[in-house]
Amino acid sequence: MRALIRRHARGFAPRAADPAPSRLAYRMQRLALTPSVRRGFTLGAPIFAVAMILTATFADPDRRAAVVAWVGEAKSQILRREEFMVRAVAVDGASAGLARTIRAQLPFELPLSSFEIDLDAVRDKLAKLEAVARVDLRVRSGGVLQIDVTERVPVLVWRTAEGLALLDGEGHRAGGIEARTLRPDLPLVAGRGADARVAEALALYAAARPLQGAIRGLLREGERRWTLVLDGGQKILLPETDPVPALERVIATDEAEDLMARDVVLVDMRNARRMTVRLAEDSARDLRKIKLLELGDD
Amino acid sequence: MRDLYQSQRAMRAIRQTAMQRGVIAVLDIGTSKIACLVLRFDGPESIDKAEGISPMAGESAFRVIGAATTRSRGMRFGEIDTMNETERAIRTVVQAAQKMAQVRVDHVIATISGGEPRSYGLAGEIELDGEAVDEQDVARCLASCEVPDLGPGREVLHAQPVNFALDHRTGMNDPRGQVGQALSCDMHLLSVDSRVVENLMHCVKRCDLELAGIASSAYVAGKASLVEDEQELGAACIDMGGGTTSLSIFWRKHMIYADSVALGGDQVTSDISKGLQVPLAVAERLKTLHGGVVATSRDDRDMIELGGESGDWERDRRTVSRAELIGIMRPRVEEILEDVRVRLDAAGFDALPSRAIVLTGGGSSIPGLDRLAPRILGQQVRTSRPIRVAGLPERATGAAFAATVGLCLFAANPQDEFWDFEVPVDRGSARSLRMAVRWFKDNW
């Protein structure tokens, strides 16, 4: 019977399956190997699945709120760590009064996390102070907020209708003062537009050093030209352009002729090539009488 | 010839797209096996321009990234006999190769081994107007070749210019840019049965693939098996396949003759099957494991168990000596080689300076063939394996894969065929438009 069994197994058993793929299987494999489909499966489908899961999770407002709260809690825990806390403020480079002002201006209460200090905003705020030229802020190790200040150095006192102010070398206000006598060391300017020509004013003061004791101040007239006012109401009117050489001429004349010691009310240099001098009225009349006497009537 | 010109041009255009996409498959549909390789092209930059390769061909470096083989089904004598079966076999092999390559292929280049290839030598000559030869002149010269009557139902498979002669100078590969009075060319034309080509096209199309080229298996086997010197000096490549034995003659690196004999390993197998009364599968196994063509005295004592598979397992325990098996195989192999000899003589192979003969294909691995073949074919016979190409798996490097490997080379650096040249201006249908375009090109 053995032969029969073998024969049965060999001869009548169903033939081995066709090794060829069916047309459908062949097409499906080709489809799966198409680059766009492959990318869709390896990249697109996972992204889609993750997006669906996230959408389903956050569709519920309670769950969303819980996640937001959890994130906020974790964030504040990190922010509140001791390592990030700022506990002191150090102000360098400022006078005592300015430092007090700066401390008063800081818009927060210490201690505070360094993440919650908006250094840029604070710096902008401090930079708006009149006496401050430049300010740098950083959080130093050890929880110290370091403020490095460069103060404006006043070089002029400026008298305006509103009151007295200090000007630095660039014409910026460097604070106000109550009375001229508080800063007798600084020269005085007056008139509108004087702050725009600080450098010129300083040059004029430097040129007028021989008259130093007698100077009351520089007056800006009509935002146009300078007038140097001396004690006793004497005035030197300077031209719009190149006032310094004109002033030097007046001073040279003064040194040679002792001009200002005479009864001169006004020296007019508005035309720089021709110096015009006005005498006081009485002196002029006397001078005229003397001339008449010398020359005779008519 | 215009119809074919268009279809071959269309195939060439498909091949260019495939090159740009970077992936193409080659499909060697033989009578005993179907092999498919998936090639990845790395672009033309990565190879240096060798002498003799025309820049028109668009050659490219490549790498084999997928390979698969399957038993052929529905094929007889290198022609498709049962299309459904062949289609299934192609699907099997393409799917396996695609799976290995992990990439989808849309374009295939296929071989034709059957279809009674016939070779023709064509000659054409034109007068030149004394200026440098340009592409238009080459095209006119090629077009001036007189096409022989191919007979009904025949189609041109290859039409390769093999030689250009300018005045008295001959043997040029590329006459462009040279000055002369008369340009003549020789062209080798290979025609096959058009039904075979149509069946193949249809079969490939049914597998959702696009045919990007067809090549004669004799030609591609020669490209893979002959070394460069042999191609230059003159050699014949004999591809001993399952259903057909195809032969091609190369000279000066061009194929000048191709033919095929409708005899092959399958006939040897069927002889064994008839002679020993065993099934074909057993006969095939006996042939590949124990076969040979030269008997020695030891072979008389070398008994082979047949395992007849007749169902009577207990009683059917026949044995046969190896000498008997050789005695069955040898006359058939001799017959094949003699047929090849006749074809070679008819082609005037004796006139070539070097008469090297290279045996390749699955049949060439019969033991003893290197002693039998010189008696019939002449002294300069060697058996060969195809050249190595990058990425080819070890199991596909044997002599049986000569045509497959040659097809890779054909895909990567194809020979210029007649249809690769420009349409001569006076023959083109859109002549005036072409003239206008040319005028614009010249003037701007």
HADDOCK unambig.tbl for C-alpha pairs under 7 A between the chains (distance, minus, plus):
assign (segid A and resid 3 and name CA) (segid B and resid 312 and name CA) 6.82 0.50 0.50
assign (segid A and resid 3 and name CA) (segid B and resid 313 and name CA) 6.79 0.50 0.50
assign (segid A and resid 7 and name CA) (segid B and resid 311 and name CA) 5.89 0.50 0.50
assign (segid A and resid 20 and name CA) (segid B and resid 88 and name CA) 5.42 0.50 0.50
assign (segid A and resid 20 and name CA) (segid B and resid 89 and name CA) 6.26 0.50 0.50
assign (segid A and resid 20 and name CA) (segid B and resid 91 and name CA) 6.50 0.50 0.50
assign (segid A and resid 20 and name CA) (segid B and resid 92 and name CA) 4.72 0.50 0.50
assign (segid A and resid 21 and name CA) (segid B and resid 91 and name CA) 6.72 0.50 0.50
assign (segid A and resid 21 and name CA) (segid B and resid 92 and name CA) 6.00 0.50 0.50
assign (segid A and resid 26 and name CA) (segid B and resid 91 and name CA) 6.87 0.50 0.50
assign (segid A and resid 26 and name CA) (segid B and resid 95 and name CA) 6.64 0.50 0.50
assign (segid A and resid 30 and name CA) (segid B and resid 104 and name CA) 5.84 0.50 0.50
assign (segid A and resid 33 and name CA) (segid B and resid 102 and name CA) 6.60 0.50 0.50
assign (segid A and resid 33 and name CA) (segid B and resid 103 and name CA) 5.45 0.50 0.50
assign (segid A and resid 33 and name CA) (segid B and resid 104 and name CA) 5.08 0.50 0.50
assign (segid A and resid 34 and name CA) (segid B and resid 104 and name CA) 5.76 0.50 0.50
